[in-house]
C-alpha cells in the first residue's frame, strides 16, 4: 500500500486486475521506456478508474478518526443530507453527513461553531474531490449543540406562553387513577409503582409504555401522552424516565412532547432524570419532580398522613355539623314564625268573608225552605182532597174483585160471587146474595 518513502502507491490495487507497478517517478519512466522499446503503447487509465482507486486507497489507508475544526458553509438538502467544510487556521476539508447519521443531531450548528467530527476520509469519484464522511458531530465543549437546541426550543415555547406559570393546573388531591408514560422495562417504572403501592395502594395505575431514548422516542412519548389524556380514565399523568446524559434525555426536550403535555386535558407531572437534569418537558408540565420516585410521591397522598388528617378533622367536623344543625334549626323556627303570621294574615280575612257568605247562604236556604214547605203543604191539601182514601174516611167504601179491580155496576156482582169491600182501615170479604138495580132516572117534563 505504501512505498518505501512512506508515500501512498496509487497504482498497486485495482481489484486484482492490474499488475503491481512502481511507486516512484523513475521506475514509472523506465516502465514507459520499456513499453516503447517493445513497440507497445501503454494503456491509459480512465479518470473514473483513477478516482475509484484513489477512493479505495483513502478508505483503506486511513482509519476512522476525530477531526476538530470550525464549521463553515453549512448546507442542508431536501433529502436531509448536510454538506459543510471543516477548517482551521491554515486549511479546510469538505465534509458530508448523510441523513441517516444527521438524524441524530439535536440541531444544525451555525457557521463558525467549533466542533469535533468523527468519520472517515473518502473521495467523491464523480468530481475527484476528497472529503470527510462524518458519522457523528459534537460541539467542541461536548454538549454545545444540545444546549443550543435546548435554548432554541425553550425560547420558542416560552414566546408562545407554554411555560407561563399561570397556565399550570393544580394536581388532584386523591386521584383514583394515575396515568404513567415511561418504558415498561426501565427502573423508573419499578420506582413509581413501589412508591404508589406504599403511599396509596388503592390507586389504579394506567401504563402506556413508550420508548424514552433513541430514534422515534419523542414521537412515541407524545403519542402516549395523547392517548392517556384522550382515554378519560386517568386523573393525572406522570411522564418520566431515569437519569442519563443530555443526549439520552433529548426526547423530553423535543417540541412534540412539550406540545402533547400542554394539550393534555388532565394535569401532567414531569419526572425526567435526576434532580440536576432540567428538560423542556419539566418547564411545560404542571409540576416538575426531580426523580420518578418524587413524581410518584407528588401525584398520590400518603395514607399515613391522610389518616392523621382525617383524625384531626373528625372533632372539627362534629363541631361544624352541630353548629350547622343549630343554625338551620334556628333559621327554620324563624321562618316558621314568619310563615304562621303570613298564613294567619291570609286566612283570617278570607275566613271572615266565608262566614259572612255562610250566614247569607243560611238565610237564603231558610227562606227557600219555608217557601217550598208552604207550597208542599198546599199541594198536599189538594192531593188529599183528591185521594180516594179521603173519600173513604168520610164513610164511603169501594168494592174490589180478587184482582183488585174496582166493581162499578150491578153487572159486576153476579149472584154468589165474592168481592172485597175496601173501607178506610182495611178490607171486608163479602158474597153477593142478590142485587137490586136502581130505577133509571127520568128527566122532568120540563127538562
Secondary structure, 3 states (H helix, E strand, C coil): CECCCCCECCCCCCCCCCCCCCCCHHHHHHHHHHHHHCCCCCCCCCHHHHHHHHHHHHHHHCCCEEEEEEEEEEEECCCCCEEEEEECCCCEEEEEECHHHHCCCCCCCCCCCEEEEEEEEEEECCCCEEEEEEEEEEECCCCHHHHHHHHHHHHHHHHCCCCCHHHCCCCCCCCCEEEEEECCCCHHHHHHHHHHHHHCCCCEEEEEECCCCCCCHHHHHHHHHHHHHHHCCCCEEEEEECCCCCCCCHHHHCHHHHHHHHHCCCEEEEEECCCCCCCHHHHHCCEECCCHHHHHHHHCCCHHHHHHHHHHHHHHHHHHHHHHHHHHHHHHHHHHHHHHHHHHHHHHHHHHHHHHHHHHHHHHHHHHHHHHHHHHHHHHHHHHHHCHHHHHHCCCCEEECCCCCECCCHHHCCCCCEEEEEECCEEEEEECCCCCCCCCCCCCCCC
